[in-house]
C-alpha cells in the first residue's frame, strides 16, 4: 500500500480506473448462459447451478410460504436488529411518494403526471460467503411502497441447496411473493427470459459481482429494464488532518471485505493521516474473519495525497464513488461541492456501515463511476410515470394556432387538421 503523492490532474483518469475481469471473455460467457437458459429453461438453470455453485437442486422454487419467522434459526437480537432496520428504511422511503399536482400551463390547458407501479419486479440478493439479507430490505421495502404487485426474489443456495435463514427472515418479513434458489448470471437470465418455474419480469434489481452486473447489462439489451449497473463495492474516504486514522482504516476495510474485486480509495491533504491509516489497516487486517478477501481487494486500493480538501472533492467527483465518506469537521461545507456520488456520509460518526444496514437510506447504489448519471434505489425506481393532459375548448382555442403553425412547419398536415377540425365550425364528421 503505497502513497501516491500530488498526482497531476492529467493522470487522474487512470487513477479512477476500477479493477475488472477481461471484458471479452466475460461477454462470451454471459451470452452463452443466456442462450442455454433460453433454449433449455429450468434444466439449464439447474445445470448451471450445479456447474457454478456445486449444488444439485430438486426444485428452483423455495417454499417460502412454509417458512415460519419464529422457527428460523436466528438469534433474537438479530431478528430485532432486522426489524429496527426495516422500520427506519420504511420511514425514509414512504416519504418519497410525491403528491399529485396538476399544472395549468395556459388558460384551459391542464397537464399532470401520475405514478404507476412496475407490475413484475425481480430482486437479486447475493449469497455465498456473505449473504446480503440487508439487501432484501433495501429492495423489497421500496417495491412494496411503490405498490408492485408481483415481487420475486432470486438468491444462490448453499452447497446443501438451502437459503441463508437471515435472507428467509427478511424475505418473509417484507412479504416477498416468491423465492427462487438460484444465483449468478443464470438467475438474471431466468428473470429476463422466463422459464417454466421462474417468471419473466419487467425490471431487475440488485447488486452483484461482475458476472451479475454484465448479465444485467445484457438483459437490458434484450429489453428487460434494470436498476443500474451495480457491481463490485467501493468506497472513497476524504480524510482531513483532524480525522481519526483508525476510523478511516476500518471504513476502508469494511468495503475491502465485501469481495476481492472491491476497491477502496483514501484521499487526504495530510501525509500523516495517510501513513497512520495504512498502519491501522495493517494492524486490523489480520483480526478480520475475511482478511484474505480484504487483503486481495487492497491490492487495488489507492492512497492519494492532494493539495487541499477542495482538490480531494474534485478528485472524488471525477471518481464518482458508490460510497463517499467526508471524515472532516468541514464535511457540511464540502458537501455542497459533491456532484457525483451514490451515497454520502458526513462527519466522523457517520460510517458507511450505518447506511448499509439501518440508517434508512438505500444501499443499492451505482458503482464503477455510474454515479455520474445514475441514482441509488428509491421508491421511484419501482414506478413509472404517465403524463396526462386535458384541454377545454377555450384552452385549445388559445393553444391551437401555435400547434397548427408548428405542425405545418414540420410538414405534418394531419396534426394540423386534428386541431383545426375541433376549432372550425361545420367541419366535424357529422357532415358526412
NORSULNOR-V966350 format. One record per pair of residues at least 24 apart in sequence whose C-alpha atoms are under 6 Angstrom apart, sorted by the first residue. I is the first residue (numbers start at 1). J is the second residue. If there is no record, write none. Layout:
i = <I | I>
j = <J | J>
This chain:
i = <3 | 3 | 4 | 5 | 5 | 6 | 6 | 16 | 30 | 34 | 41 | 42 | 45 | 55 | 60 | 60 | 61 | 62 | 62 | 85 | 88 | 89 | 92 | 107 | 108 | 108 | 108 | 108 | 109 | 109 | 110 | 110 | 111 | 111 | 112 | 112 | 113 | 113 | 113 | 114 | 114 | 115 | 115 | 116 | 116 | 117 | 117 | 117 | 117 | 118 | 118 | 118 | 119 | 119 | 120 | 120 | 120 | 121 | 121 | 121 | 121 | 121 | 122 | 122 | 122 | 122 | 123 | 123 | 123 | 124 | 124 | 124 | 125 | 126 | 127 | 133 | 133 | 138 | 142 | 143 | 146 | 151 | 151 | 152 | 152 | 152 | 153 | 154 | 154 | 154 | 155 | 155 | 155 | 156 | 156 | 156 | 157 | 184 | 185 | 185 | 185 | 192 | 207 | 230 | 230 | 231 | 232 | 233 | 234 | 234 | 234 | 234 | 235 | 235 | 235 | 236 | 236 | 236 | 236 | 237 | 237 | 237 | 238 | 238 | 238 | 238 | 239 | 239 | 239 | 240 | 240 | 241 | 243 | 243 | 245 | 245 | 245 | 246 | 249 | 249 | 249 | 256 | 256 | 257 | 257 | 257 | 259 | 260 | 260 | 260 | 261 | 262 | 263 | 264 | 265 | 265 | 265 | 266 | 267 | 267 | 268 | 269 | 269 | 269 | 269 | 320 | 320 | 320 | 322 | 322 | 322 | 340 | 340 | 341 | 342 | 342 | 342>
j = <303 | 304 | 304 | 304 | 305 | 305 | 306 | 319 | 215 | 189 | 195 | 195 | 186 | 159 | 180 | 181 | 180 | 179 | 180 | 358 | 360 | 360 | 360 | 395 | 391 | 392 | 394 | 395 | 391 | 395 | 389 | 390 | 388 | 389 | 387 | 388 | 386 | 387 | 388 | 385 | 386 | 384 | 385 | 383 | 384 | 146 | 147 | 148 | 383 | 148 | 382 | 383 | 148 | 149 | 150 | 201 | 202 | 151 | 201 | 202 | 203 | 204 | 152 | 153 | 201 | 204 | 153 | 205 | 206 | 153 | 154 | 206 | 155 | 155 | 156 | 166 | 167 | 362 | 379 | 382 | 379 | 176 | 177 | 177 | 178 | 179 | 179 | 179 | 180 | 182 | 181 | 182 | 183 | 181 | 182 | 183 | 181 | 212 | 211 | 212 | 215 | 219 | 231 | 366 | 367 | 367 | 262 | 262 | 262 | 263 | 264 | 322 | 264 | 323 | 324 | 264 | 265 | 266 | 324 | 266 | 324 | 325 | 267 | 268 | 326 | 327 | 268 | 327 | 328 | 268 | 328 | 270 | 327 | 328 | 273 | 276 | 277 | 280 | 277 | 280 | 281 | 294 | 297 | 290 | 293 | 294 | 293 | 293 | 296 | 297 | 297 | 297 | 301 | 301 | 301 | 302 | 303 | 303 | 304 | 312 | 305 | 305 | 306 | 307 | 308 | 369 | 371 | 372 | 365 | 366 | 367 | 371 | 372 | 371 | 366 | 371 | 376>
